Amino acid sequence: MLRWKALPDSLDPRVRQLVVQLRRLKDRSGLSLESLETKTGISRSSWDRYLNGKTLPPRRAVEEFARASGADSVRLLVLHEIAEDARQRPSALSASDGVTDPGADVPRVESPPVKGARPPLVRRGAALAAAAFTALAGMGAGIVISSAWNDDRSASDQVKATVAAAGPSSSTTSAAAGRERYVFQPGKTYPCEVRRSET
């Protein structure tokens, strides 16, 4: 079994995690760099760079590696996304230390898009649009249902009818009519007539 070279100290921990996992899977599967080249179609020298942390493997290489080694591709792709994010946005720790990434000036090689895969922003936008549509549909259904119980009259018509039925009143008119003044008493039951006015 090949003894691995030590990974560079400047390597981001998130990238290191991907490289270490790739190394473990390669060792477990017993694949050599030559057999990886044959099974994945990616050169031996590229695999040497990827497995020694010199460059981040493209997404396609990680997928091919998972197929060749029989590993769980989902786990590897998640680690790859995290490592790729670390390369794009270096951690605040390394920025505050003043340590610069030696590969920062090297242009990144983009992996070719996978069939049927959408970028994360598109997926997030689609989820947001679906949530907004669901909320609007729910509000629309609530309005339709509540208007069915409205007896074909609008709320403003009902308020006008109630105010007109009550008529003008004042405390002097009530006293003159012989009604006693209303005073709330806890525990006392008050009668209430409820009628429906037909208009």
C-alpha positions as CSV (number, residue, x, y, z in Angstrom):
1,M,0.0,0.0,0.0
2,L,1.3,3.4,-1.0
3,R,2.3,5.8,1.9
4,W,0.7,9.1,1.3
5,K,2.6,12.4,1.3
6,A,1.7,14.8,4.1
7,L,-1.0,17.3,3.0
8,P,0.1,21.0,2.9
9,D,-0.5,22.9,6.2
10,S,-2.1,25.7,4.2
11,L,-4.9,23.4,2.9
12,D,-8.3,24.5,4.1
13,P,-9.8,21.9,6.6
14,R,-12.9,21.5,4.4
15,V,-10.7,20.6,1.4
16,R,-8.5,18.4,3.5
17,Q,-11.6,16.4,4.6
18,L,-12.5,15.6,0.9
19,V,-8.9,14.7,0.1
20,V,-8.6,12.4,3.2
21,Q,-11.9,10.7,2.3
22,L,-10.8,10.2,-1.3
23,R,-7.5,8.7,-0.1
24,R,-9.3,6.3,2.3
25,L,-11.7,5.1,-0.4
26,K,-8.8,4.6,-2.8
27,D,-6.9,2.5,-0.3
28,R,-10.0,0.4,0.7
29,S,-10.8,-0.3,-3.0
30,G,-7.2,-1.3,-3.8
31,L,-7.2,0.9,-6.9
32,S,-3.9,2.2,-8.2
33,L,-3.5,5.5,-10.0
34,E,-3.3,3.6,-13.3
35,S,-6.5,1.7,-12.7
36,L,-8.2,5.0,-11.7
37,E,-7.0,6.5,-14.9
38,T,-8.4,3.5,-16.9
39,K,-11.8,3.4,-15.0
40,T,-12.4,7.2,-14.9
41,G,-10.8,8.5,-18.0
42,I,-8.9,11.1,-15.9
43,S,-5.1,11.0,-16.2
44,R,-2.8,9.5,-13.5
45,S,-1.1,12.9,-13.0
46,S,-4.4,14.6,-12.4
47,W,-5.3,12.0,-9.7
48,D,-1.9,12.5,-8.2
49,R,-2.6,16.3,-7.9
50,Y,-6.2,15.6,-6.5
51,L,-5.1,13.0,-3.9
52,N,-2.2,15.2,-2.7
53,G,-4.3,18.3,-2.2
54,K,-2.6,20.3,-4.9
55,T,-5.8,21.0,-6.8
56,L,-9.4,20.4,-6.1
57,P,-10.9,17.7,-8.3
58,P,-13.8,18.7,-10.6
59,R,-17.2,17.4,-9.8
60,R,-17.1,14.9,-12.7
61,A,-13.8,13.4,-11.3
62,V,-15.5,12.9,-7.9
63,E,-18.5,11.2,-9.6
64,E,-16.2,9.0,-11.6
65,F,-14.1,8.1,-8.6
66,A,-17.3,7.1,-6.7
67,R,-18.3,4.8,-9.5
68,A,-14.9,3.3,-9.8
69,S,-14.4,2.7,-6.1
70,G,-18.0,1.7,-5.3
71,A,-18.3,4.5,-2.8
72,D,-21.4,6.5,-1.9
73,S,-21.4,9.3,-4.5
74,V,-23.8,11.5,-2.5
75,R,-21.5,11.7,0.5
76,L,-18.5,12.5,-1.8
77,L,-20.4,15.1,-3.8
78,V,-21.5,16.8,-0.6
79,L,-17.9,16.9,0.6
80,H,-16.9,18.2,-2.8
81,E,-19.5,21.0,-2.6
82,I,-18.2,22.0,0.8
83,A,-14.6,22.0,-0.4
84,E,-15.5,24.0,-3.5
85,D,-17.2,26.5,-1.4
86,A,-14.1,26.7,0.8
87,R,-12.0,27.4,-2.3
88,Q,-14.4,30.2,-3.5
89,R,-14.8,31.8,0.0
90,P,-11.7,31.2,2.2
91,S,-12.6,30.9,5.9
92,A,-12.4,33.9,8.1
93,L,-9.7,32.2,10.2
94,S,-7.2,32.0,7.3
95,A,-8.1,35.6,6.3
96,S,-7.5,36.9,9.8
97,D,-4.2,35.1,10.1
98,G,-2.8,36.9,7.0
99,V,-2.0,33.5,5.5
100,T,-2.5,33.6,1.8
101,D,-3.6,30.6,-0.2
102,P,-0.7,29.5,-2.5
103,G,-3.2,28.4,-5.2
104,A,-5.2,31.7,-5.0
105,D,-3.6,33.0,-8.2
106,V,-4.2,29.8,-10.2
107,P,-7.5,29.9,-12.2
108,R,-10.0,27.3,-11.2
109,V,-11.0,24.7,-13.7
110,E,-14.8,24.3,-13.8
111,S,-16.2,20.9,-14.0
112,P,-18.7,20.2,-16.9
113,P,-22.3,20.4,-15.8
114,V,-24.0,17.1,-14.9
115,K,-27.1,16.2,-16.8
116,G,-30.2,17.2,-15.0
117,A,-28.4,19.0,-12.2
118,R,-29.2,22.6,-11.5
119,P,-27.0,25.2,-9.8
120,P,-27.9,25.8,-6.1
121,L,-29.3,29.3,-6.7
122,V,-31.8,27.9,-9.3
123,R,-32.9,25.2,-6.9
124,R,-33.3,27.8,-4.1
125,G,-35.3,30.1,-6.5
126,A,-37.5,27.2,-7.6
127,A,-38.2,26.3,-3.9
128,L,-39.0,30.0,-3.1
129,A,-41.3,30.3,-6.1
130,A,-43.1,27.1,-5.1
131,A,-43.6,28.3,-1.5
132,A,-44.9,31.7,-2.7
133,F,-47.3,30.0,-5.1
134,T,-48.6,27.7,-2.3
135,A,-49.1,30.6,0.1
136,L,-51.0,32.6,-2.6
137,A,-53.2,29.6,-3.5
138,G,-54.0,29.1,0.2
139,M,-55.0,32.8,0.6
140,G,-57.1,32.6,-2.6
141,A,-58.9,29.6,-1.3
142,G,-59.6,31.3,2.0
143,I,-61.1,34.3,0.3
144,V,-63.3,32.2,-1.9
145,I,-64.5,30.1,1.1
146,S,-65.2,33.1,3.3
147,S,-67.1,34.9,0.5
148,A,-69.4,31.9,0.2
149,W,-70.6,32.5,3.8
150,N,-71.2,36.2,3.2
151,D,-74.9,35.7,2.1
152,D,-74.3,37.7,-1.1
153,R,-73.8,40.9,0.8
154,S,-70.6,42.7,1.2
155,A,-69.2,43.6,4.7
156,S,-69.9,47.3,4.2
157,D,-73.5,46.6,3.4
158,Q,-73.9,44.6,6.6
159,V,-72.3,47.3,8.7
160,K,-74.6,50.0,7.1
161,A,-77.7,47.8,7.8
162,T,-76.7,47.3,11.4
163,V,-76.1,51.1,12.0
164,A,-79.4,52.0,10.3
165,A,-81.3,49.5,12.4
166,A,-79.8,50.9,15.6
167,G,-80.8,54.4,14.8
168,P,-79.7,57.5,16.6
169,S,-79.6,57.3,20.4
170,S,-78.5,59.4,23.2
171,S,-78.5,59.1,26.9
172,T,-81.2,61.7,27.3
173,T,-83.5,59.9,24.9
174,S,-83.0,56.6,26.7
175,A,-83.7,58.2,30.0
176,A,-86.8,59.8,28.6
177,A,-88.0,56.5,27.3
178,G,-88.0,55.1,30.7
179,R,-85.0,52.8,30.3
180,E,-82.6,52.7,33.1
181,R,-78.9,53.4,32.5
182,Y,-76.8,50.4,31.6
183,V,-74.3,49.4,34.3
184,F,-72.3,46.2,34.0
185,Q,-72.4,43.9,36.9
186,P,-70.2,40.8,36.9
187,G,-72.1,37.5,37.1
188,K,-75.4,39.0,35.9
189,T,-77.0,37.7,32.8
190,Y,-78.3,40.2,30.2
191,P,-80.9,39.5,27.6
192,C,-80.0,40.0,24.0
193,E,-82.4,39.9,21.1
194,V,-80.9,38.8,17.8
195,R,-82.8,39.3,14.6
196,R,-82.0,39.1,11.0
197,S,-83.1,42.1,9.0
198,E,-84.1,41.4,5.4
199,T,-83.2,44.1,3.0
